[in-house]
Amino acid sequence: MDPFFTRNRMSDYLDNSLSPQAKRDFEEAIANNSELAEELQALKATKALLKEHGEAEPPPDLFDSILNHVENAKPTEKRWLPIVKFGLMAAAATLAVVVWSKQDKSPLAEETVDAGGVVSRASTPNKPEKTAQASPKTKPSKDVETATSQSKPKPRSRGNQRQVASFVAPPVNPAQHIKDNINAEPIVEEKSSLSKENHLGDHLHLVSNDPVPKKKEKDTVVEMVIDDAVVGNRISTNDPMILKKIHGLKSNYSNLKVLKRNGDKFQPYSISEDEHYRALKLIAPTSEWADLKKSLMAHGAEMIKVTNKKGQTVAEAEIEILYEDEP
Amino acid sequence: MSQSALARKFQLEKRPKARASSRVVDFIHEDISDLDLIRRLKMGDKTAFSLLVRRWQKTVYTQCFRQVGRKSIAEELVQDIFLAIYRSASNFREEAKFSTWLFRIVINHCKNKNQYGYRRKEKFHEPIEGSDPERPRELAAGSANPEELSHQASLKAAIQDGLANLDEKQRCILILRDIQGLSYDEIAEIIDTPKGTVKSRIHRARLSLAEKLKTQITLEDLED
């Protein structure tokens, strides 16, 4: 048995989950390789150590402390309550902003703001006339505050008017304010220009910090290296049917072993699951792994190499069917 | 089974001093299954809860302590976990084994705690017992030979140190398998991962741990 496969079956051997034939093959391989025998011994000892000394003794008062904790615990607030509270606060804040912005833009609101004290009543001589025009019933001689209150179906309190005014605290020169607003670009146009240039997509891509951009998948060529186990030669091939299968199916990538080539040997490549997934994503973006394994095994494949169009190796992985033949 | 039938079966009675009589209760209800206890808990029987605590506290504490590495945090976690069980007993739908449900809660709590500690840049795992002069090595009680006690303590400390250096997922799964003694199927159900992945992770975790233990313990120690 190949040392690589022997090494990967050590845990199965220790857990007694190998078939009788596989167990005999394994024991034979171990007997012929002292290095592997030593590794197996270390694994066996580690497992025994965990079993013997792994259990932790709880403190003697733990039982009482648990019951006390349960008895003294405060009744839980519903999980959704804080969210609802936050939502209501956010809605109230949004409503306030909307109301304020509408009042700020409408002629009626401007008058209210002015009347609230941002600009003195005397300094806006035209406003009372405008108000008077908007509400014919209002007497022109009355001041702005009176006119505003009469023009509304529900008269506001003085407090509200002051509060609204306080939002627009900086004293504004009305003429300059109008001029600025005319010259300013509408917000809608800014948004549309952003979407046209796809700024959002680029930004998200940078933030994701993914070293394998999705665009490269299209440029990736999958090359399978079929291993002749007896001779040991590796023959490169591009089988279009297999490539189609690789790309055409979906995968959950559960049982793939990634190895790193080190001279003539392969060593387990210690990579995080994310990297593992990423490497596989390159190989089989939408493959059903179980079906893929079967088709690859039928072709005797043990190795997948991913190269780009320039022929550079992007990812290299050896497929190992760890538990396929076991009961 | 209806509530009245259950009440008849177990002759339910209120036990205001459950803790004082817990040993007796343990003895009486030794043969009651976890499922029966959780059913009784759903009916509001606090005695059933205390029985569950007594039955599972060591397992839960071991899992928490080996995963987070600090006794104080493990204690807090165990309290929170049992509180969660007490409060959410009605959510247990009896589709899985009680132990599966319990371990899921335990693992989620540990994961949250580790993430919280990671965000706060806390180092949860304690150094090897005995290496800190201010924290004397804790020796197991009940053994007469001091050398043996010291040896056992150093082995336990080496285990903890080795586990602390593992990836969180590997650590969790290795504890479930080699310390708690769960089967691959049970682990796969608890962590909602394919069985093959569980096997691979355990194999990698054992290899990593064996490699790490080599630097601290000799093979003869391991074989003892």
Interface residues (C-beta under 8 A of the other chain):
Chain A: N8 M10 S11 D12 L14 D15 S17 E39 Q41 A42 L43 A45 T46 K47 A48 L49 L50 K51 H53 G54 E55 A56 E57 P58 P59 L62 F63 D64 S65 I66 L67 H69 V70 A73 T76 N252 S254 N255 K257 P268 S270 S272 E273 L322 Y323
Chain B: A18 R19 S22 F49 S50 V53 R54 Q57 K58 Y61 T62 F65 R66 K71 A74 E75 V78 Q79 D80 F82 L83 Y86 R87 A140 Q152 L155 K156 I159 D167 K169 L174 I175 D178 I179 G181 Y184 P194 K195 G196 T197 K199 S200 I202 H203 R204 R206 L207 L209 A210 L213 K214 I217 L219 L222 E223
